[in-house]
Amino acid sequence: MTSRTRPILAVAAWCLVAVALVLPLVWLINNRDWGVGLILLAPLLVYGLMRLGRSLESWARASAPPKHPQRR
């Protein structure tokens, strides 16, 4: 992988996870009577997305392992 693809993959992965988690939560809060209680989960969801973003950033900034010559 080149050095440019890791950050792109990290941002794409974070966006997919964020949409997959936030969209159903927002829909449930809006459309269900008991959904108002899900507002209490929102800070935990945001915290989890922040942690995921930090870990993806460290993965994207990590350099590739050095290539060792093949042993004969």
C-alpha positions as CSV (number, residue, x, y, z in Angstrom):
1,M,0.0,0.0,0.0
2,T,1.3,3.4,-0.8
3,S,1.5,6.2,1.7
4,R,-1.5,8.0,0.2
5,T,-3.9,5.1,0.3
6,R,-3.8,4.5,4.1
7,P,-5.2,7.9,5.0
8,I,-7.9,7.6,2.3
9,L,-8.9,4.2,3.6
10,A,-8.9,5.4,7.2
11,V,-11.2,8.3,6.4
12,A,-13.5,6.1,4.3
13,A,-13.7,3.4,7.0
14,W,-14.5,6.0,9.7
15,C,-17.2,7.6,7.5
16,L,-18.8,4.3,6.8
17,V,-18.8,3.3,10.5
18,A,-20.1,6.7,11.5
19,V,-23.0,6.6,9.1
20,A,-23.8,3.0,10.0
21,L,-24.1,3.9,13.7
22,V,-25.5,7.4,13.7
23,L,-28.1,7.0,11.0
24,P,-30.1,4.3,12.7
25,L,-29.7,6.0,16.1
26,V,-31.1,9.3,14.7
27,W,-33.9,7.4,13.0
28,L,-34.9,5.6,16.1
29,I,-34.8,8.8,18.2
30,N,-37.0,10.5,15.7
31,N,-39.6,7.8,15.0
32,R,-40.1,5.8,18.2
33,D,-41.7,7.0,21.4
34,W,-39.0,5.2,23.4
35,G,-36.3,6.6,21.2
36,V,-35.9,9.7,23.3
37,G,-34.1,7.4,25.8
38,L,-31.5,6.6,23.2
39,I,-30.3,10.2,23.5
40,L,-28.4,8.9,26.5
41,L,-26.4,6.7,24.2
42,A,-25.3,9.6,22.0
43,P,-22.3,10.7,24.1
44,L,-21.0,7.1,24.2
45,L,-21.4,6.8,20.5
46,V,-19.5,10.1,19.9
47,Y,-16.7,8.9,22.3
48,G,-16.5,5.6,20.5
49,L,-16.2,7.4,17.1
50,M,-13.5,9.6,18.5
51,R,-11.5,6.6,19.7
52,L,-12.0,4.9,16.4
53,G,-10.8,8.0,14.6
54,R,-7.6,8.2,16.7
55,S,-6.8,4.5,16.2
56,L,-7.4,4.8,12.4
57,E,-5.2,7.9,12.4
58,S,-2.3,6.1,14.1
59,W,-2.8,3.2,11.6
60,A,-2.7,5.6,8.7
61,R,0.4,7.4,9.9
62,A,2.3,4.1,10.6
63,S,5.0,3.4,8.2
64,A,5.1,0.1,6.4
65,P,7.3,-2.5,8.0
66,P,10.8,-2.7,6.5
67,K,11.2,-5.2,3.7
68,H,13.9,-7.7,4.5
69,P,15.8,-9.4,1.7
70,Q,14.8,-13.0,1.2
71,R,16.9,-15.6,2.9
72,R,18.3,-18.4,0.9
